[in-house]
Every structure is written in C-alpha cells, then in structure tokens.
C-alpha cells in the first residue's frame, strides 16, 4: 500500500516592485506575487480520492477522464458546467478590437478563455489560507523577527509586516 503524505502549507509569496500607471502618473508599486507551487500530480490526486472514498483508483481515473471529455464538449457547446462544491466552468469570448461594429469580422475572434468560479468548499478553503513570505535571496521562507518562525499571514504575528495582508491596524 502506498503511503500518501498530506501536508498543510501556506501560500508562499514574494514581494515585487513594478512600474504602474496611476491617475496618469507612472509610479513604482510593490505588491505580493505568489511563488511557484508544487504540483499535486494526477496520480497523487487519484490515490488521495481512492483512500478517502470506497472507489478504486481505476474508477477514479475513469471518472476524471470522462469528466474532462464531458466538460470539453459542454463548454464547446457554449454551456456552463456546474460541478457543485467544486465550482463552475464556462468559456468567455475574446476578440481583437475595432473602431466600428460594422468593421468587425470573424477573423478578429480569438481562442476563448476558460473561466472558473470556485464552489463553496473551495471559497471557504481560500478564506482559511495563510501566507508565508518567501525570501528569494536565501531561497527559503522568511523568518518572523518576533518568533524566529516562518512568517505566516492571517496569524497577526507581532513584528511581521506581512502577517496580516488583508487587514489594517
């Protein structure tokens, strides 16, 4: 039997500074940017679902393959695919712009974007997510000066300016 490691981690981010136009002025602004994350491969997802449910890994794989095919067909037909707590998927039209509507033609259409709107469980998981500042110079998580622990958001750690990213003082 394969052992599956489930590790609860925070969303890691780094702080970047870039030029942006605000009210006609060009300014340098700093903001958080998520760092690259590890991938939970399909095989691992299948193994996790198999362990949690009474469904075999072959059945899980079959359902996921079939779901992918059904979703592709339904989205291509212009339908919204509702997957309950997982969320909804839909395609969004994209095109190049033109000055007059009469000048628009089909060659201006581009490949549509897939829009995903998370369901209730995923929205709740996002609300519970904490943040950890990634120190690119040290190639590690930044330490909280007050505790020496990795700096995590949402826990309001004293001395860590990144610990409460959504709240004010």
C-alpha positions in Angstrom: 0.0 0.0 0.0 1.4 3.4 -1.0 1.8 6.0 1.8 0.3 9.4 1.0 1.7 12.5 2.7 -0.8 15.2 3.2 1.0 18.4 4.2 -0.9 21.6 5.2 1.2 24.5 4.0 0.6 28.2 3.5 0.5 30.0 0.1 4.0 31.4 -0.4 4.6 34.7 -1.9 7.4 37.2 -2.7 7.2 41.0 -2.8 7.8 42.5 -6.3 8.1 46.1 -7.4 7.0 47.2 -10.8 6.0 50.3 -12.7 2.3 51.1 -12.9 0.2 54.0 -14.1 -2.0 55.6 -11.5 -4.1 58.6 -12.5 -1.8 59.3 -15.4 1.4 59.1 -13.3 3.9 56.3 -13.6 4.9 55.0 -10.1 6.8 52.1 -8.7 4.5 49.9 -6.7 5.2 46.9 -4.5 2.8 44.0 -4.1 2.6 40.3 -3.3 3.1 37.8 -6.1 2.5 34.1 -5.4 5.6 31.9 -5.9 5.6 28.7 -7.9 4.0 25.9 -6.0 4.5 22.2 -6.1 2.1 20.2 -8.2 -0.3 17.6 -6.9 0.0 15.2 -9.8 -3.0 13.4 -11.2 -1.7 10.1 -9.8 -1.5 11.6 -6.3 -5.0 13.1 -6.6 -6.3 9.7 -7.7 -4.6 8.0 -4.8 -6.0 10.6 -2.3 -9.5 10.1 -3.6 -9.1 6.4 -3.5 -8.0 6.5 0.1 -10.8 8.8 1.2 -13.6 7.1 -0.7 -14.6 3.5 -1.5 -13.8 3.9 -5.1 -10.8 2.1 -6.8 -8.0 4.2 -8.4 -9.0 2.8 -11.8 -12.6 4.0 -11.3 -11.4 7.4 -10.1 -9.2 7.8 -13.2 -12.0 6.7 -15.5 -14.4 9.2 -13.9 -11.8 12.1 -14.3 -11.1 11.2 -17.9 -14.9 11.0 -18.7 -15.5 14.3 -16.8 -12.8 16.0 -18.8 -14.4 14.8 -22.1 -17.9 15.8 -21.0 -16.7 19.2 -19.8 -14.9 19.9 -23.1 -18.0 19.0 -25.1 -20.3 21.1 -23.0 -18.0 24.1 -22.9 -17.6 24.0 -26.7 -21.4 24.0 -27.0 -21.5 27.2 -25.0 -22.8 25.7 -21.8 -21.8 26.4 -18.2 -20.6 23.3 -16.4 -21.7 23.2 -12.8 -19.7 20.8 -10.6 -21.4 21.6 -7.3 -18.9 22.3 -4.5 -16.0 22.1 -6.9 -17.4 25.1 -8.8 -18.5 26.2 -12.3 -16.6 26.4 -15.6 -17.5 28.5 -18.7 -15.9 29.9 -21.8 -15.5 33.6 -22.3 -15.3 35.1 -25.8 -12.3 37.1 -26.8 -11.5 39.2 -29.8 -9.4 42.0 -31.2 -11.0 45.4 -31.1 -12.1 47.6 -33.9 -13.4 51.2 -34.0 -16.7 50.4 -35.8 -19.0 47.5 -35.2 -19.5 47.2 -39.0 -15.8 46.6 -39.4 -15.9 43.5 -37.1 -15.4 40.1 -38.7 -14.9 36.5 -37.5 -11.1 36.7 -38.1 -10.9 39.0 -35.1 -12.2 36.3 -32.7 -9.5 34.6 -30.5 -9.4 31.4 -28.6 -11.8 31.8 -25.7 -10.7 31.8 -22.1 -11.9 29.2 -19.6 -13.4 31.0 -16.6 -13.6 29.1 -13.3 -15.7 30.2 -10.4 -15.0 28.2 -7.3 -17.7 26.5 -5.3 -18.5 26.9 -1.6 -15.9 24.5 -0.2 -13.1 26.0 -2.3 -14.1 29.5 -1.4 -14.0 28.5 2.3 -10.6 26.9 1.9 -9.3 30.2 0.3 -10.6 32.1 3.3 -8.7 29.8 5.6 -5.5 30.1 3.7 -2.5 31.6 5.4 0.5 33.3 3.7 4.2 32.7 4.1 6.8 35.2 2.7 9.4 33.6 0.5 12.9 35.1 0.8 14.4 34.8 -2.7 17.9 35.8 -1.5 18.1 33.0 1.0 16.0 30.6 -1.1 13.8 29.9 2.0 10.8 31.1 3.9 11.4 34.4 5.6 11.6 34.3 9.4 9.3 36.3 11.7 11.6 38.6 13.7 9.4 38.2 16.8 9.4 34.4 17.0 12.0 33.1 14.6 9.3 31.0 12.9 8.4 31.3 9.2 6.3 34.4 8.7 2.7 33.4 8.1 -0.2 35.6 7.2 -3.5 35.7 8.9 -2.0 34.9 12.3 -1.2 38.5 13.1 2.3 37.9 14.4 3.9 40.9 16.0 6.9 42.3 14.2 6.0 40.8 10.8 4.6 43.4 8.5 3.3 40.7 6.2 1.4 38.7 8.8 -2.0 40.4 8.2 -2.1 41.1 4.5 -5.8 41.9 4.3 -6.2 43.9 7.5 -5.3 47.4 8.7 -4.0 48.5 12.0 
